[in-house]
């Protein structure tokens, strides 16, 4: 029970601080740049919720989302020839590691 209360308290603190940070950033930047009015802490929390709904989604697709994504790519790679697979891995390495890997054009 103590662990659940501690987690709930940390969640409340995190949401409160996040709302305060959004409010501070908005009030420091947006009125001067765009001429909009300042917002309250509650409006900042509303912006956080709206941003989460519009962009955040549900993380990795809910429970097991990463496993589904991994299975998807494993099936896709299984259907490729060895040459295609190597080119895909090289391109992925280049994209993920700042151009470190060299590859032939796809």
PyMOL commands that set and color helices and strands:
alter all, ss='L'
color gray80, all
select helices_A, chain A and resi 2-34+41-56+65-78+82-96
alter helices_A, ss='H'
color red, helices_A
deselect
rebuild
show_as cartoon
